[in-house]
Amino acid sequence: MLAPPGGGPSLAAAVYDIECAACHDPHGGPHSGQLRRRPAELCGQCHTTESSVLGDPVLQPQNEMLHGEGGYGLDGQPMSGPHTAHWLENPAECVRCHVHEEPYGGPSQPVNSGHLFTANPRSCAPCHSEAVALNLLAEAAFEIDQRLMALDAYLDPASPDWIDPAGLDPAARAQYDAAVHDVALVRADGSRGAHNPPYTRALLDQAEAFFGIPPWRGPDKEAP
């Protein structure tokens, strides 16, 4: 069936569309649902920075962010952790939230198998109610957006606060590269902190420390 005018997929969506065979083996296999791998291993096959290291472009780091990996401290050492229950207490990992199947409610309710891959806050039970989950997500998103915006002033050549990396000595340049990498990791993850709140905050802490930005206190906390 042809899509209505203006309703077709973008070129990128058409080229990188996820068909059933991306996750399911039509000829069967040892995993439930004819999955090609265990649920926890599926999404990370594509949504990963793979073997990239400091200095490489940061692309699709969702797997690393969920596991608390991929970032660097200002000392140049890889940052492992802090970790989150979103991974440690979630054996299905990405699938739990992004392929959450709703109970069938009868003919008047559309079937929701979760295959739109949109994160469903109802999957956060029993740890959080839907209302609490939505509130936590909104709070984290606001915080991460504000912190990234503050960091952008030091990374944008058009900003009066821009720091030109070419003018830094080798030690400062190494720290600058780590800070820029951590910011890029948070931004490319795209979850605005949802995948791993403590690791996201730890990465931004490193970048803010380099640029001399005071620690985040939130809009409702008074400065000391």
Secondary structure, DSSP 8 states (H G I E B T S, - for coil): ----TT-S--HHHHHT---GGGTB-TT--SSGGGBSS-HHHHGGGTSS-TT--TTS-----HHHHHHT-SEE-TTS-EE-----HHHHT-TTTHHHHHT-------TTS----STT----GGGGTTTS-HHHHHHHHHHHHHHHHHHHHHHHHHH-TTSTT---GGGS-HHHHHHHHHHHHHHHHHHHH-STTSS-HHHHHHHHHHHHHHHT------TTS---
